[in-house]
Amino acid sequence: MQQLLLLKEDFAAYADLPDSLDMKRLTPHILAVQRARLRPLLTENLYDELLRLQKDGTLTEPYLSLLAKVVPVLCLASLARYMPFAQATITSNSLVRKDSQYSTALEGRDLARMATIYDNEALGYEVELSAWLLAHAKDFGEFYPANTCGCGSAAPGRTPSVVVQPIRRPNAYRYR
């Protein structure tokens, strides 16, 4: 199994997750963010070195600072990926919506809005991390290239995402 760069406790500063939420539900989303968003931002070498040092428990000062900048990106981007699936679970028969007699599920539009907010906040932290990496590239030696030629990109190569919801037929709306 791949290594996670954060724990469930790391989410506390960015979202109020229930204690009953199993980390196994968040793990695929965290791994996807690490692979698709964090690895290209850090470069392959620095990403692998950060994973290795964290696994060994030998994080030194520049890597502790780097991890502090990485955690918000991972938390918020993972929440953005998780939100659309928060009220659904896969059973042996089908994908079902979670509901109980004591709760009312949110509408898909509300979940999409929450996901978009988390994603846009994650993008802001990505831009901050990218600028920080350029300023501190010398601290990571051969693991992160110093941008002395001015040819590298200082910003993430993406824009904020927009979650699109299906359009309902006019007769599906209730008019008051």
C-alpha positions in Angstrom: 0.0 0.0 0.0 1.2 3.5 -0.8 2.2 5.8 2.0 0.0 8.7 3.1 1.6 12.0 3.9 -1.1 13.0 6.4 -3.2 11.6 9.2 -6.9 12.1 10.0 -5.9 14.6 12.7 -4.4 16.9 10.1 -7.9 17.6 8.7 -9.0 19.3 12.0 -7.6 22.7 10.9 -9.5 22.6 7.6 -12.8 20.7 8.2 -14.8 19.3 11.0 -14.8 15.6 10.3 -16.8 13.3 12.5 -14.9 10.8 14.7 -16.9 8.0 13.1 -15.5 8.8 9.6 -13.2 5.9 8.8 -9.9 7.0 7.4 -10.3 4.1 4.8 -13.0 6.3 3.1 -10.5 9.2 2.7 -7.4 7.1 1.8 -8.2 6.7 -2.0 -8.8 10.4 -2.3 -5.6 11.3 -0.5 -3.6 8.9 -2.6 -5.1 10.3 -5.8 -4.2 13.9 -4.7 -0.7 12.9 -3.8 -0.2 11.3 -7.2 -2.0 13.7 -9.5 -1.5 17.1 -7.8 1.4 16.9 -5.3 3.9 14.8 -7.2 4.0 17.1 -10.3 4.2 20.2 -8.1 7.1 18.9 -6.0 8.8 17.0 -8.8 9.3 13.2 -8.7 12.7 13.4 -6.9 11.5 15.7 -4.0 8.2 13.8 -3.7 10.0 10.4 -3.3 12.6 11.9 -0.9 9.8 13.4 1.3 8.0 10.0 1.4 11.2 8.2 2.3 12.2 10.6 5.1 8.7 10.6 6.5 8.6 6.8 6.5 12.0 6.6 8.2 11.0 9.3 10.7 14.0 11.4 9.9 12.5 14.6 8.6 14.9 17.5 9.1 14.0 21.2 9.2 13.6 22.0 5.5 11.5 18.9 5.1 9.4 19.7 8.1 8.7 23.1 6.7 7.8 21.5 3.3 5.5 19.0 5.0 3.7 21.9 6.8 3.1 23.5 3.4 2.0 20.2 1.8 -0.6 19.3 4.4 -3.1 22.0 3.6 -2.9 21.2 -0.1 -3.5 17.5 0.6 -6.3 18.0 3.1 -8.3 20.5 1.1 -7.9 18.7 -2.3 -8.8 15.4 -0.7 -11.9 16.9 0.8 -12.8 18.3 -2.6 -12.5 14.8 -4.1 -14.4 13.1 -1.2 -17.3 15.5 -0.9 -19.3 14.3 -3.9 -19.1 10.7 -2.4 -19.7 11.7 1.2 -23.3 10.5 1.2 -23.0 7.4 -0.9 -21.6 4.0 -0.2 -21.1 1.0 -2.5 -22.9 -2.2 -1.5 -22.8 -5.6 -3.1 -26.0 -4.7 -5.0 -25.5 -1.1 -6.0 -24.3 2.4 -5.2 -26.7 3.6 -2.5 -27.3 6.9 -0.8 -26.7 6.9 3.0 -29.6 8.1 5.0 -31.1 7.4 8.4 -34.2 8.2 10.4 -32.2 10.9 12.3 -30.6 12.8 9.4 -31.5 14.4 6.1 -29.1 14.2 3.2 -27.8 17.3 1.5 -28.6 18.0 -2.2 -26.0 17.3 -4.8 -25.7 21.0 -5.6 -24.7 21.7 -2.0 -22.1 18.9 -2.0 -20.8 20.3 -5.4 -20.5 23.8 -3.9 -18.6 22.5 -0.9 -16.2 20.5 -3.2 -15.6 23.6 -5.3 -14.8 25.7 -2.2 -12.3 23.1 -0.9 -10.7 22.7 -4.4 -10.3 26.4 -4.8 -8.7 26.7 -1.3 -6.4 23.8 -2.2 -5.3 25.6 -5.4 -4.5 28.7 -3.3 -2.3 26.7 -1.1 -0.7 25.0 -4.2 0.3 28.5 -5.5 1.7 29.4 -2.1 3.7 26.1 -2.0 5.0 26.6 -5.5 6.3 30.1 -4.7 7.8 28.8 -1.4 9.6 26.0 -3.3 11.1 28.4 -5.7 12.4 30.6 -2.9 13.8 27.6 -0.9 15.0 25.3 -3.8 18.6 25.4 -2.5 17.5 23.7 0.8 16.6 20.6 -1.1 19.8 20.2 -3.1 19.5 17.8 -6.0 15.9 16.9 -5.2 14.4 20.2 -6.4 15.9 22.1 -9.3 16.8 25.7 -8.6 15.0 28.1 -11.0 17.9 30.2 -11.9 17.2 30.3 -15.6 13.7 31.6 -15.2 12.3 28.9 -17.5 10.3 27.0 -14.9 6.7 27.6 -14.0 6.0 29.3 -10.7 2.4 28.4 -10.5 0.4 25.1 -10.7 -0.6 24.1 -14.2 -4.3 24.2 -13.5 -7.1 26.5 -12.8 -9.8 26.2 -10.1 -12.3 23.5 -10.9 -16.0 23.8 -11.4 -18.3 21.0 -10.5 -21.1 20.6 -13.0 -24.4 19.2 -11.9 -26.9 17.6 -14.3 -29.7 19.9 -15.4 -33.1 18.8 -14.2 -36.2 18.9 -16.4 -38.4 21.9 -15.7 -41.2 19.7 -14.3 -38.7 18.4 -11.6 -38.7 21.8 -9.9 -41.2 22.6 -7.2 -42.6 26.1 -7.4 -43.8 27.8 -4.3 
